């Protein structure tokens, strides 16, 4: 009986030592898994698609993000709760712990790239920017697949490495549709638009006429006043579009012959709106035509400082045009003198 008690005591003692050693080992592993790692500076690492945990651990060790690939694998299996590590491009902060690296990949917090689409670009110009954006994959849609101009909303878009160009363009299209759907119901009363697409047409003209945000509602008011009086819009950007169809820039001034071109986009000859937008207007230009300034002005011309001067009568406008031509002549003389 005494011998049995001694054996039981020895067994219990061994069990306590084993459990204690296991607990100590687990605590040591947890400490190493959660304490800062060896990185001395932020580092970008691309984890390929289909990488196993072992492959990811090896990659992070080679890149100096972690010290012990075996500890990382064990930590992921114990603390990752069976959640997958996502492939992609990651920016790991200096000193990040193995646990922090694991969590970043579980959550898919990848490097965010950005592509800014300026207001007033055509579909073709926008697609060229998408085609040249580094980090995207796949082919860019053909401009013809978008239909007429005004399909894509200009703004800054974020994407991660490997995102599809086609998917990004689809996001741009959805953003335009959603913006029109949001802004159209809140429009001012009495506007002459049959639907939001007509508002988009005028917004594209306003976008091309002025680059000053504070001028957009005033320019919109001028065009709306002309529409109300049955006057031709007489917008130079529409004539430029009639010539180029949005496929290229017009690297020369418009001529009298240009203003007589036979095109539904020539608003010097055709009264009313052109049949489609001439570019992709931004949100602010759309808001401007849906909430124009209160003004009786019917004319505007460049003022030589990047803005425009407005007029209610043709006589006033002619004076402003004369002043603008004088400014142009002075600039030409200065250029020739240099």
C-alpha positions in Angstrom: 0.0 0.0 0.0 2.8 2.4 0.9 4.6 1.5 -2.3 1.4 2.3 -4.3 1.2 5.7 -2.6 4.8 6.4 -3.5 4.2 5.5 -7.1 1.1 7.6 -7.2 3.0 10.5 -5.7 5.8 10.1 -8.3 3.2 10.0 -11.1 1.5 13.1 -9.9 4.9 14.9 -9.5 5.9 13.9 -13.1 2.5 15.1 -14.4 2.9 18.4 -12.6 6.4 18.9 -14.1 5.2 17.9 -17.6 2.2 20.2 -17.4 4.4 23.0 -16.0 6.9 22.6 -18.7 4.1 22.6 -21.3 2.6 25.7 -19.8 6.0 27.4 -19.7 6.7 26.4 -23.3 3.3 27.7 -24.4 3.9 31.0 -22.5 7.3 31.3 -24.1 5.9 30.7 -27.6 3.0 33.1 -27.0 5.5 35.8 -25.8 7.6 35.4 -28.9 4.6 35.4 -31.2 3.2 38.6 -29.8 6.4 40.6 -29.1 7.9 43.0 -31.8 9.7 41.3 -34.7 13.0 42.0 -36.4 11.9 44.6 -39.0 13.8 47.8 -38.5 11.9 49.7 -41.3 8.6 49.3 -43.0 8.7 46.8 -45.8 6.4 45.8 -48.6 5.9 42.1 -49.3 3.8 40.5 -52.0 2.3 37.2 -51.0 1.4 35.2 -54.2 -2.0 33.6 -54.6 -2.3 30.0 -53.5 0.6 30.3 -51.0 0.5 27.8 -48.1 1.1 28.8 -44.5 4.5 27.2 -44.8 5.3 29.2 -47.9 4.1 32.4 -46.4 6.2 31.8 -43.2 9.2 31.2 -45.4 8.6 34.3 -47.4 8.2 36.5 -44.2 11.3 35.0 -42.7 13.3 35.7 -45.9 12.0 39.3 -46.0 13.0 39.8 -42.3 9.4 40.3 -41.1 9.7 37.3 -38.7 12.6 35.4 -37.2 11.2 31.9 -36.7 9.1 30.5 -39.5 8.2 27.4 -37.4 6.9 29.6 -34.6 4.9 31.6 -37.1 3.3 28.4 -38.5 2.4 27.2 -35.0 1.1 30.5 -34.0 -1.2 30.8 -37.1 -2.6 27.3 -36.4 -3.2 28.0 -32.7 -4.3 31.7 -32.8 -5.5 32.1 -36.4 -8.7 30.2 -35.5 -8.7 28.5 -38.9 -9.0 31.8 -40.8 -7.1 31.9 -44.0 -4.2 34.2 -44.7 -5.0 36.3 -47.8 -2.6 36.7 -50.6 -1.8 40.3 -51.8 0.6 43.2 -51.3 1.2 44.1 -47.7 3.1 47.0 -46.1 4.4 45.6 -42.8 5.4 48.2 -40.2 8.8 48.2 -38.5 8.8 46.0 -35.5 5.5 44.3 -36.3 5.0 41.1 -34.3 4.3 37.7 -35.9 0.8 37.9 -34.5 0.4 41.4 -36.1 1.5 40.1 -39.4 -0.9 37.2 -39.2 -3.8 39.5 -38.3 -3.0 41.9 -41.1 -3.2 39.1 -43.6 -6.3 37.5 -42.1 -8.0 40.9 -42.4 -6.6 41.5 -45.9 -5.3 45.0 -45.0 -3.3 45.4 -48.2 -1.5 48.3 -49.8 -4.0 50.7 -51.3 -3.1 52.2 -54.7 -4.9 55.2 -56.0 -5.9 56.4 -59.5 -7.2 60.0 -59.8 -9.5 60.7 -62.8 -9.7 64.4 -63.5 -13.0 66.0 -64.4 -13.7 66.7 -68.0 -11.9 63.7 -69.5 -13.5 61.7 -72.3 -14.2 58.0 -71.9 -11.2 57.2 -74.1 -8.9 59.5 -72.1 -10.1 57.9 -68.9 -9.5 54.4 -70.2 -6.0 55.3 -71.2 -5.3 56.2 -67.6 -6.7 52.9 -66.4 -4.6 51.0 -69.0 -1.4 52.7 -67.8 -2.1 52.3 -64.1 0.5 50.0 -62.5 -0.8 47.2 -60.3 -4.0 46.5 -62.2 -4.5 43.3 -64.2 -6.3 42.3 -67.3 -7.3 44.3 -70.4 -9.0 47.6 -70.4 -12.5 47.7 -71.9 -12.9 49.1 -75.4 -14.3 52.7 -75.3 -17.1 51.6 -77.6 -18.4 49.2 -74.9 -19.3 52.2 -72.7 -21.6 53.8 -75.3 -21.7 57.6 -75.3 -19.6 60.0 -73.2 -20.5 60.7 -69.6 -20.4 57.1 -68.5 -17.6 57.3 -65.9 -17.5 59.5 -62.7 -14.2 61.4 -62.3 -12.8 61.0 -58.8 -10.0 59.2 -56.9 -10.4 55.4 -57.0 -8.5 53.0 -54.7 -7.5 49.5 -55.6 -5.1 46.7 -54.5 -2.4 44.9 -56.5 -4.0 42.6 -59.0 -7.4 44.1 -59.2 -9.0 43.9 -62.6 -9.1 46.9 -64.9 -12.5 45.9 -66.1 -13.8 45.8 -62.5 -12.3 49.3 -61.8 -14.0 50.7 -64.9 -17.3 49.0 -63.8 -16.9 50.8 -60.5 -16.5 54.1 -62.3 -19.7 53.5 -64.2 -21.6 52.5 -61.1 -20.4 55.6 -59.4 -21.7 57.8 -62.1 -25.1 56.0 -62.1 -25.3 56.2 -58.3 -24.4 59.9 -58.3 -27.1 60.8 -60.8 -29.6 58.7 -58.9 -28.7 60.6 -55.7 -28.6 64.1 -57.0 -31.5 64.1 -59.5 -34.4 63.9 -57.0 -33.1 66.9 -55.0 -32.8 69.2 -58.1 -34.1 72.7 -58.1 -37.6 73.3 -59.4 -38.3 74.6 -62.9 -35.3 73.1 -64.7 -35.8 72.2 -68.4 -34.4 68.7 -68.2 -36.6 65.8 -69.2 -34.4 63.4 -67.3 -31.0 63.1 -65.5 -29.2 62.3 -68.8 -30.1 65.7 -70.1 -28.7 67.2 -66.9 -25.5 65.2 -67.5 -25.2 66.6 -71.0 -25.3 70.2 -69.8 -23.0 69.3 -66.8 -20.4 68.0 -69.3 -20.5 71.4 -71.2 -20.2 73.4 -67.9 -17.2 71.1 -66.9 -15.4 71.9 -70.2 -16.2 75.7 -70.0 -14.7 76.5 -66.7 -12.1 75.0 -64.3 -13.1 77.3 -61.4 -15.5 75.6 -58.9 -17.1 78.9 -57.9 -18.0 79.7 -61.5 -19.8 76.4 -62.4 -23.3 77.4 -61.0 -23.0 80.8 -62.8 -22.0 79.2 -66.1 -24.8 76.7 -65.7 -27.3 79.6 -65.2 -26.1 81.3 -68.4 -26.8 78.2 -70.4 -30.1 77.5 -68.8 -31.2 81.1 -69.5 -30.2 80.7 -73.1 -32.2 77.4 -73.3 -35.2 79.2 -71.8 -35.1 81.9 -74.4 -34.6 79.5 -77.3 -31.0 80.8 -77.9 -28.2 78.6 -79.2 -25.8 77.6 -76.4 -22.8 78.6 -78.6 -20.3 76.6 -76.6 -16.8 76.2 -78.1 -16.2 72.8 -76.3 -19.1 71.3 -78.2 -17.7 72.3 -81.5 -14.3 70.9 -80.5 -16.1 67.6 -79.7 -17.9 67.7 -83.0 -14.4 67.8 -84.7 -12.5 65.3 -82.6 -15.4 63.1 -81.3 -13.3 62.9 -78.1 -10.6 60.8 -79.7 -7.9 63.5 -79.5 -7.1 67.1 -78.5 -7.6 70.0 -80.8 -4.2 71.7 -80.8 -5.3 74.9 -82.6 -7.9 77.7 -82.1 -11.4 77.3 -83.6 -12.0 78.9 -86.9 -15.1 80.4 -88.5 -15.2 77.3 -90.7 -15.2 75.1 -87.6 -18.2 77.0 -86.2 -20.1 76.1 -89.4 -19.5 72.4 -89.2 -22.6 70.2 -89.8 -22.9 68.3 -86.5 -25.6 67.8 -83.9 -22.9 68.7 -81.4 -22.3 72.2 -83.0 -24.3 74.4 -80.6 -23.6 77.4 -82.7 -26.0 76.0 -85.3 -28.2 73.6 -83.3 -30.5 75.1 -80.7 -30.9 73.1 -77.5 -28.7 70.5 -76.0 -26.4 68.2 -78.0 -27.5 64.6 -78.2 -25.0 63.3 -75.6 -22.4 64.5 -73.1 -19.1 65.7 -74.5 -17.0 64.5 -71.6 -17.3 63.0 -68.1 -18.4 65.8 -65.7 -17.6 65.6 -62.0 -20.1 65.7 -59.1 -19.7 69.4 -58.6 -20.6 70.2 -62.3 -23.7 68.0 -62.0 -24.7 69.7 -58.8 -24.1 73.1 -60.5 -26.7 72.4 -63.3 -29.2 71.0 -60.9 -28.7 74.0 -58.5 -27.7 76.9 -60.8 -26.9 80.4 -59.6 -29.6 83.0 -59.7 -28.6 85.2 -62.6 -30.1 86.9 -65.7 -26.8 86.7 -67.6 -26.8 85.4 -71.1 -23.1 85.7 -72.1 -19.6 85.1 -70.7 -16.1 85.3 -72.0 -12.6 84.7 -70.6 -11.2 87.5 -68.5 -7.5 86.7 -68.9 -7.0 85.5 -65.3 -8.4 82.0 -65.7 -12.0 83.0 -65.0 -14.8 84.6 -67.0 -16.7 87.9 -67.1 -20.5 87.7 -67.5 -23.0 90.0 -69.2 -26.8 90.3 -69.5 -26.8 92.1 -72.8 -25.0 91.6 -76.1 -23.7 95.1 -76.0 -22.0 94.4 -72.6 -20.7 91.1 -74.0 -19.2 92.8 -77.0 -17.3 95.1 -74.8 -16.0 92.2 -72.7 -15.0 90.3 -75.9 -13.1 93.4 -77.1 -11.2 93.5 -73.8 -10.4 89.8 -74.0 -9.1 90.2 -77.6 -6.9 93.1 -76.4 -5.5 90.8 -73.7 -4.8 88.1 -76.3 -3.0 90.6 -78.6 -0.8 91.8 -75.7 0.1 88.2 -74.9 1.0 87.5 -78.5 3.1 90.7 -78.7 4.9 89.7 -75.5 5.6 86.2 -76.8 6.9 87.5 -80.1 9.2 90.0 -78.4 10.7 87.2 -76.3 
